[in-house]
Amino acid sequence: MINKELVALFNDQVNMEWYSAYFYLDIYSYYADENLNGFSNWFYVQTQEERDHAMLFMQYLLNNNEKVVLQDVKAPNMIFHDFREPANAAFEHEKKVTASIHNIYEVAYKQKDFRTMQFLDWFVKEQGEEEKNTEDVVKRYDLFGKDAKGLYLIDAELATRAYVAPSLVL
């Protein structure tokens, strides 16, 4: 049985992950509208990953006989002025998600909920990758994106990203 504080935090995380999927769907749409299909692909894959993260948190609650409480997911409604802004917004967003997961981990640690900590270990590692990957997109844009040929090459590279379902076993 999971402590009620952790249940509440997990439900909040479910909402954050669904919001993240929606957030990335908005960025995907922006880049698709701008005909940057590689960037749009990269963020579409990101959308799929965030959806899976939400489902993993939900499944953990259900596997522990806890109720999933779905909340409203607010619309991102972002307006971008250049091609860099969405990637940078993604990087900043990933840092917020990391902080949220670290907070849940800290609560589980204080409660000596080792099973929940073990579950969260995958997400701690995953968030390190998420931050690195989004930061890399920003850095590549900063290095090469202001040049049309460089932007074209970055876009082509990002088009190669393929979705891979998470391998976390619950």
C-alpha positions as CSV (number, residue, x, y, z in Angstrom):
1,M,0.0,0.0,0.0
2,I,1.3,3.4,-1.0
3,N,1.2,6.3,1.4
4,K,-1.6,8.8,0.5
5,E,0.8,11.6,0.0
6,L,2.6,9.6,-2.6
7,V,-0.7,8.7,-4.2
8,A,-1.5,12.3,-4.6
9,L,1.9,13.1,-6.0
10,F,1.6,10.2,-8.4
11,N,-1.8,11.5,-9.6
12,D,-0.2,15.0,-10.0
13,Q,2.6,13.4,-12.0
14,V,0.1,11.6,-14.2
15,N,-1.4,15.0,-15.0
16,M,2.1,16.5,-15.6
17,E,2.9,13.7,-18.1
18,W,-0.3,14.1,-20.0
19,Y,0.3,17.9,-20.1
20,S,3.8,17.1,-21.4
21,A,2.3,15.0,-24.2
22,Y,0.0,17.9,-25.0
23,F,2.9,20.4,-24.7
24,Y,5.0,18.4,-27.2
25,L,2.0,18.0,-29.5
26,D,1.7,21.7,-29.7
27,I,5.4,22.0,-30.6
28,Y,5.0,19.2,-33.1
29,S,2.2,21.2,-34.7
30,Y,4.3,24.4,-34.8
31,Y,7.2,22.8,-36.6
32,A,4.9,20.9,-39.0
33,D,3.2,24.3,-39.8
34,E,6.7,25.7,-40.5
35,N,7.5,22.7,-42.8
36,L,10.3,21.6,-40.5
37,N,9.3,17.9,-40.7
38,G,12.3,16.6,-38.9
39,F,11.7,18.9,-35.9
40,S,8.1,18.0,-36.0
41,N,9.0,14.2,-36.1
42,W,11.3,14.6,-33.1
43,F,8.5,16.3,-31.1
44,Y,5.9,13.8,-32.2
45,V,8.1,11.0,-30.8
46,Q,8.5,13.0,-27.7
47,T,4.7,13.2,-27.5
48,Q,4.5,9.4,-27.6
49,E,7.1,9.0,-24.9
50,E,5.2,11.4,-22.5
51,R,2.0,9.5,-23.1
52,D,3.7,6.3,-22.2
53,H,5.1,7.9,-19.1
54,A,1.6,8.9,-18.0
55,M,0.4,5.4,-18.5
56,L,3.3,3.9,-16.5
57,F,2.5,6.1,-13.5
58,M,-1.2,5.2,-13.9
59,Q,-0.4,1.5,-14.1
60,Y,1.8,1.7,-11.0
61,L,-1.1,3.2,-9.0
62,L,-3.5,0.6,-10.3
63,N,-1.0,-2.2,-9.6
64,N,-0.9,-1.0,-6.0
65,N,-4.7,-0.8,-5.7
66,E,-4.8,2.9,-5.7
67,K,-7.3,5.1,-7.6
68,V,-6.1,7.1,-10.6
69,V,-7.6,10.6,-10.4
70,L,-7.5,12.2,-13.8
71,Q,-7.4,16.0,-13.8
72,D,-8.0,18.6,-16.5
73,V,-5.1,19.0,-18.8
74,K,-4.6,22.7,-19.7
75,A,-3.8,23.7,-23.2
76,P,-0.3,24.9,-23.7
77,N,-1.3,27.8,-26.0
78,M,2.2,28.8,-26.8
79,I,3.2,31.4,-29.4
80,F,6.7,31.1,-30.9
81,H,8.6,33.8,-32.7
82,D,11.5,31.7,-34.0
83,F,12.5,28.1,-34.5
84,R,14.7,28.0,-31.4
85,E,11.9,29.0,-28.9
86,P,10.0,25.7,-29.0
87,A,13.2,23.6,-28.4
88,N,14.3,25.8,-25.6
89,A,10.8,25.7,-24.1
90,A,11.0,21.9,-24.2
91,F,14.4,21.9,-22.4
92,E,13.0,24.2,-19.6
93,H,9.9,22.0,-19.4
94,E,12.0,18.9,-18.9
95,K,13.8,20.5,-16.0
96,K,10.4,21.0,-14.3
97,V,9.4,17.4,-14.9
98,T,12.8,16.3,-13.4
99,A,12.2,18.4,-10.3
100,S,8.8,16.9,-9.9
101,I,10.1,13.3,-10.1
102,H,12.9,14.1,-7.7
103,N,10.3,15.5,-5.3
104,I,8.3,12.3,-5.4
105,Y,11.5,10.3,-5.0
106,E,12.4,12.3,-1.9
107,V,9.0,11.7,-0.3
108,A,9.3,7.9,-1.1
109,Y,12.8,7.9,0.4
110,K,11.6,9.6,3.6
111,Q,8.8,7.1,3.9
112,K,11.2,4.2,3.2
113,D,9.0,3.1,0.3
114,F,11.7,1.1,-1.5
115,R,9.4,-0.4,-4.1
116,T,8.3,3.1,-5.2
117,M,11.9,4.3,-5.2
118,Q,12.8,1.3,-7.4
119,F,10.0,2.2,-9.8
120,L,11.1,5.9,-9.8
121,D,14.8,4.9,-10.5
122,W,13.9,4.4,-14.2
123,F,12.3,7.8,-14.4
124,V,15.3,9.5,-12.7
125,K,17.5,8.0,-15.4
126,E,15.0,8.8,-18.1
127,Q,14.8,12.4,-17.1
128,G,18.6,12.7,-17.4
129,E,18.3,11.5,-20.9
130,E,15.3,13.8,-21.6
131,E,17.1,16.9,-20.4
132,K,20.3,16.0,-22.4
133,N,18.3,15.3,-25.6
134,T,16.3,18.5,-25.5
135,E,19.4,20.5,-24.6
136,D,21.2,18.9,-27.6
137,V,18.5,20.1,-29.9
138,V,18.9,23.6,-28.6
139,K,22.7,23.5,-28.9
140,R,22.6,22.2,-32.4
141,Y,20.2,24.9,-33.4
142,D,22.4,27.5,-31.8
143,L,25.4,26.1,-33.6
144,F,23.9,25.6,-37.1
145,G,20.3,26.6,-37.2
146,K,20.7,30.2,-38.2
147,D,22.2,29.1,-41.5
148,A,19.6,27.6,-44.0
149,K,21.9,24.7,-44.9
150,G,22.6,24.0,-41.3
151,L,18.9,24.1,-40.4
152,Y,18.2,21.7,-43.3
153,L,20.8,19.3,-42.0
154,I,19.5,19.5,-38.4
155,D,16.0,18.9,-39.7
156,A,17.1,15.9,-41.7
157,E,18.9,14.5,-38.6
158,L,15.9,14.9,-36.4
159,A,13.7,13.2,-39.0
160,T,15.6,9.9,-38.2
161,R,14.3,9.7,-34.6
162,A,12.1,6.7,-34.1
163,Y,9.7,5.9,-31.3
164,V,10.8,3.1,-29.0
165,A,8.4,2.0,-26.3
166,P,9.8,2.1,-22.7
167,S,11.2,-1.1,-21.4
168,L,10.2,-0.5,-17.7
169,V,8.7,-3.6,-16.2
170,L,6.1,-2.9,-13.6
